[in-house]
Amino acid sequence: MLLISLLLLSMLFLGIYLKFHKRVPILMYHRLANVPGDRNALPPDTFKEQLDYLSHNGFTTITMQMLYDYYQHGKKLPAKPVLLTFDDGYEDNFSVALPLLIEKQMVATVFPISAWIGKENKWENFNKKPTMTMDWAKLHQWKSAGMEIGSHTVNHPFLPQCSKKSLAIELEQSKFFLETELKCTIDFICYPYGSFNAETIKAVNASGYKAAFAIFDHVPLWQIDMFALPRIPIPARQSLAEFKLKVSSIHVIFIALRQWERIVKNWLRK
Ligand SMILES: [Zn+2]
């Protein structure tokens, strides 16, 4: 009996491993700065330590386009792929991350908010420390260095709360502004606060995006939804040991854990 149970259990784990080990870890960063109390501001030294770990351990950073071609067309990826994404387009992504990425021949994606380019971070009143976002000149340099840019809407709203009209504006105008100014196609978008619903996906699709990045809420884990790609947050206090797991072949567990945590919290609240 014990032997059969062990056999079934190992088959279950093997099945889960086979199902998920080819998924690409997509990391979500915000600021790179020492800001006590801001869980979205990762100290630059910690970021450097993470890039060192990736480069010394055979990881390859990939672009959103490579991820798209892999999931949609089965195109091959380099060994140990990982996608690095930065939300909101903070200036420190340019001054801290870009030199390190260039030095290590890595690539990353930034999602600037199109009405908040080269401005102070006042799109939300979360008592955050004032800082600037990258201006157009810096975004141009980011792009010329081989990095990618995606949309993060015009004003950073909760998209499911937008009217049909403002939803279309948020999606279409941000794409248009970025494409016009940067002279490239903007194929990918990232949902503010990782928040979206079926209507959002429909509108994102209609606006001409090829894929959209979320966080963990409402993302399916058993199949790939190109308009609900899960990402793993890298918080300010990120140990290297946990980071290693977040880029490993079992990284999907981190998304699942956050989803279960949310389910339990909602259940306790009732
Ligand atoms: Zn954001």
Residues whose N, C-alpha, C, O or C-beta is under 5 A from the ligand:
A	BS01	ZN	D87 D88 P192 Y193
